[in-house]
Structures are given as structure tokens and as C-alpha cells.
Amino acid sequence: MKKLFDHYNLTVYERRFTVIVGLVILLIIHVTAVHPYFAEWGEIRSRNQAKERQLAIFQTKLKTKDALSRQLTELESTGANVIPDARSSQLLDDIRDKAKRSNFKHETIVPQRTSDETDQKQRFFEQKAYSMNGIQTGIQELVAFLEIISREDSAVCCRDLTLKPARGQSDQLDCSMTLVGFFQLQPSENTDVQR
């Protein structure tokens, strides 16, 4: 320190005055530029702790990645029962084909409104229902038809089934049923998926 002051040929009082002025300048800089940010230290510390907790959650989720991948594959494979909307026009033909293969005689298949059609909420799939009323059939044909619907990789299921014995024929049934087809919505059609 003496060498610095010797270089400028300062007296003892000038040296003391220079040191005091330097300390005052440093104190002013500290009070105006550094000290106000000490209050933010607690806020920064709490933000860091929140980020560390979030990081811990992400790391635990990453550890379960393999299990989640297997579950996703399993769910995607079960989603094969919901057919794309492009095939919805073939649903009626599928029902008729299955009825023909099981010798299930039916008069007409009539489209029917479902509660999902009137519901404004968007879902991942939509339903279309078809009713078959006034059918007189044998027990074996009905069972064969229902078995074909449940056995094959089909988007059709039987929701309502009403049976009663046919008048005057002991081996025949009067049957009414509602068949429902499920159709996968495209992401552009499902507004909840995009949000």
C-alpha cells in the first residue's frame, strides 16, 4: 500500500483521506447496487427449491419410463377395437355380414340416436347405434350372431337385448337389440386433446 501512495507522493493525511473517500464510495455502491438485491435471495432460494422438487418428480417419472412404455403399448393394442372414422361407413355392412354368417335373419337395421351425439363434450371416440327390432329367430342363430360380434376384432357391441318367447313357436324368440359402433376421432375433431 505504501508503494502505491509513494508513487503519487502523497502525505500521511492525503493517504488517510484517499482511503476514507474510497471506503465511502464502496459503501455507496454497496448500498445502492448490491444491498437491494439481498431481499431477493430468499425468493431465489425458494424458486431453486421448487425447481429441485420438480426435478426430483421428473427423475422418478423417468425411472418408470419402461413401465409406462409397456402400458402405452398395451393400451394402444386394446385401442384396436375402436376403428377409424373412415371405416364408419362399413359398419352397417359388417353387421349385415355377421348376421348372414350366423344365419341370423333380420328385417331392417335402423340408425338410432345415442346420448353421446347430443352431448357437446368432445371425446376420443364417438358412438353410432343401430337398432334391430321385431326379429324372430332361433336360439342357436342368436347365440352364434352374438358370439361372432364378441369374438372378432370388431368395433360393434350389443348394448340392449330384449328377448321373449315367440307366440306359438317354442324354439323361436322375439328379439330386439341395439348394436353400437365406436369410431375414433381424429385429433383435429377432438378439441380437448388439442388443449
C-alpha positions as CSV (number, residue, x, y, z in Angstrom):
1,M,0.0,0.0,0.0
2,K,2.9,2.4,0.8
3,K,4.4,1.8,-2.6
4,L,1.1,2.9,-4.2
5,F,1.0,6.1,-2.2
6,D,4.8,6.7,-2.6
7,H,4.3,6.6,-6.3
8,Y,2.0,9.6,-6.1
9,N,4.0,11.4,-3.4
10,L,1.0,11.7,-1.0
11,T,1.4,12.8,2.6
12,V,0.0,10.8,5.5
13,Y,-3.1,13.0,5.7
14,E,-3.7,12.7,2.0
15,R,-3.3,9.0,2.2
16,R,-5.9,8.7,5.0
17,F,-8.3,11.0,3.1
18,T,-7.9,8.8,-0.1
19,V,-8.6,5.6,1.9
20,I,-11.7,7.2,3.6
21,V,-13.1,8.5,0.3
22,G,-12.5,5.1,-1.3
23,L,-14.4,3.4,1.5
24,V,-17.2,5.8,1.3
25,I,-17.5,5.3,-2.5
26,L,-17.5,1.5,-1.9
27,L,-20.2,1.9,0.8
28,I,-22.4,4.0,-1.5
29,I,-22.0,1.4,-4.3
30,H,-22.9,-1.4,-1.9
31,V,-26.0,0.4,-0.5
32,T,-27.3,1.4,-4.0
33,A,-26.3,-1.5,-6.2
34,V,-25.7,-4.6,-4.0
35,H,-27.8,-4.4,-0.8
36,P,-31.3,-4.1,-2.5
37,Y,-30.8,-7.5,-4.1
38,F,-30.2,-9.2,-0.8
39,A,-34.0,-9.2,-0.3
40,E,-34.4,-11.3,-3.4
41,W,-32.1,-14.0,-2.1
42,G,-34.9,-15.8,-0.2
43,E,-37.1,-15.7,-3.2
44,I,-34.3,-17.1,-5.4
45,R,-33.7,-19.8,-2.8
46,S,-37.4,-20.8,-2.7
47,R,-37.6,-20.9,-6.5
48,N,-34.5,-23.1,-6.5
49,Q,-36.1,-25.5,-4.0
50,A,-39.3,-25.6,-6.1
51,K,-37.2,-26.5,-9.2
52,E,-35.3,-29.1,-7.3
53,R,-38.6,-30.7,-6.2
54,Q,-39.8,-30.6,-9.8
55,L,-36.6,-32.2,-11.0
56,A,-37.0,-35.0,-8.4
57,I,-40.5,-35.6,-9.7
58,F,-39.2,-35.8,-13.3
59,Q,-36.4,-38.1,-12.3
60,T,-38.8,-40.5,-10.6
61,K,-41.1,-40.4,-13.7
62,L,-38.0,-41.2,-15.9
63,K,-37.3,-44.2,-13.7
64,T,-40.8,-45.5,-14.6
65,K,-40.4,-44.9,-18.3
66,D,-40.1,-48.6,-19.2
67,A,-43.3,-49.5,-17.3
68,L,-45.1,-46.6,-18.9
69,S,-43.9,-47.6,-22.4
70,R,-45.2,-51.1,-21.8
71,Q,-48.6,-49.7,-20.5
72,L,-48.8,-47.4,-23.5
73,T,-48.2,-50.4,-25.9
74,E,-50.8,-52.4,-24.1
75,L,-53.4,-49.5,-24.3
76,E,-52.6,-49.0,-28.0
77,S,-53.2,-52.6,-28.7
78,T,-56.5,-52.6,-26.9
79,G,-57.5,-49.5,-28.8
80,A,-57.6,-51.7,-32.0
81,N,-61.3,-52.3,-31.1
82,V,-62.1,-48.6,-32.0
83,I,-62.0,-48.2,-35.7
84,P,-61.1,-45.0,-37.6
85,D,-63.9,-42.8,-38.7
86,A,-63.0,-43.6,-42.4
87,R,-64.4,-47.1,-41.8
88,S,-67.6,-45.9,-40.2
89,S,-69.5,-46.4,-43.5
90,Q,-68.6,-50.1,-43.4
91,L,-70.2,-50.6,-40.0
92,L,-73.6,-51.4,-41.4
93,D,-72.1,-53.8,-43.9
94,D,-70.1,-55.5,-41.0
95,I,-73.3,-56.0,-39.0
96,R,-75.1,-57.5,-42.1
97,D,-72.2,-59.8,-42.9
98,K,-72.0,-61.1,-39.3
99,A,-75.8,-61.7,-39.3
100,K,-75.5,-63.6,-42.6
101,R,-72.6,-65.8,-41.4
102,S,-74.6,-66.8,-38.3
103,N,-77.9,-67.3,-40.2
104,F,-79.4,-64.6,-38.1
105,K,-82.4,-63.4,-40.1
106,H,-83.2,-59.7,-39.6
107,E,-85.6,-57.4,-41.4
108,T,-84.0,-53.9,-41.1
109,I,-81.3,-52.2,-39.3
110,V,-82.2,-48.6,-38.3
111,P,-79.8,-45.9,-37.1
112,Q,-80.6,-44.7,-33.7
113,R,-79.5,-41.6,-31.8
114,T,-77.2,-42.1,-28.8
115,S,-76.7,-39.8,-25.8
116,D,-73.2,-39.1,-27.0
117,E,-74.5,-37.5,-30.2
118,T,-76.4,-34.8,-28.2
119,D,-73.6,-34.3,-25.7
120,Q,-71.5,-31.3,-26.7
121,K,-68.3,-32.6,-25.0
122,Q,-65.7,-33.9,-27.3
123,R,-64.3,-37.3,-26.6
124,F,-61.7,-39.6,-28.1
125,F,-64.3,-41.6,-29.9
126,E,-67.9,-41.3,-30.9
127,Q,-70.7,-43.8,-31.0
128,K,-73.2,-44.8,-33.6
129,A,-76.1,-47.0,-32.7
130,Y,-78.3,-49.3,-34.8
131,S,-81.5,-50.9,-33.7
132,M,-82.8,-54.3,-34.9
133,N,-86.4,-54.7,-33.9
134,G,-89.1,-57.4,-34.4
135,I,-86.7,-60.2,-35.2
136,Q,-88.0,-63.7,-34.9
137,T,-85.0,-66.1,-34.6
138,G,-83.8,-69.4,-33.2
139,I,-81.7,-69.5,-30.1
140,Q,-78.7,-71.0,-31.8
141,E,-78.7,-68.3,-34.5
142,L,-78.9,-65.6,-31.9
143,V,-76.1,-67.1,-29.9
144,A,-73.9,-67.5,-33.0
145,F,-74.5,-63.9,-34.0
146,L,-73.6,-62.6,-30.5
147,E,-70.6,-64.8,-30.4
148,I,-69.3,-63.6,-33.8
149,I,-69.7,-60.0,-32.6
150,S,-67.8,-60.6,-29.3
151,R,-65.2,-62.9,-30.7
152,E,-63.9,-61.0,-33.7
153,D,-61.8,-57.8,-33.6
154,S,-64.9,-55.7,-34.0
155,A,-66.0,-52.2,-33.2
156,V,-69.5,-53.4,-32.6
157,C,-71.1,-54.4,-29.3
158,C,-74.6,-55.3,-28.2
159,R,-75.8,-52.7,-25.8
160,D,-79.5,-53.6,-25.3
161,L,-81.1,-57.0,-25.8
162,T,-84.7,-57.9,-25.3
163,L,-85.9,-61.5,-25.6
164,K,-89.2,-63.1,-25.2
165,P,-90.7,-66.4,-26.5
166,A,-92.4,-66.2,-29.9
167,R,-96.1,-66.9,-29.9
168,G,-97.0,-70.4,-30.9
169,Q,-93.4,-71.5,-31.5
170,S,-91.4,-73.0,-28.7
171,D,-88.0,-72.9,-30.4
172,Q,-88.2,-69.3,-31.6
173,L,-87.6,-66.0,-29.8
174,D,-88.9,-62.5,-30.5
175,C,-85.8,-60.3,-30.3
176,S,-84.9,-56.6,-30.3
177,M,-81.4,-55.3,-29.8
178,T,-79.3,-52.2,-30.1
179,L,-75.8,-52.6,-31.6
180,V,-73.3,-49.8,-31.0
181,G,-70.2,-49.0,-33.1
182,F,-67.3,-47.0,-31.8
183,F,-65.3,-44.6,-34.1
184,Q,-62.0,-43.0,-33.3
185,L,-62.0,-39.2,-33.6
186,Q,-59.1,-37.5,-35.4
187,P,-57.1,-35.1,-33.2
188,S,-58.4,-32.2,-35.3
189,E,-62.0,-33.2,-34.4
190,N,-61.3,-33.5,-30.6
191,T,-60.8,-30.0,-29.2
192,D,-60.0,-31.3,-25.7
193,V,-56.9,-33.2,-27.0
194,Q,-55.5,-30.1,-28.6
195,R,-55.8,-28.0,-25.4
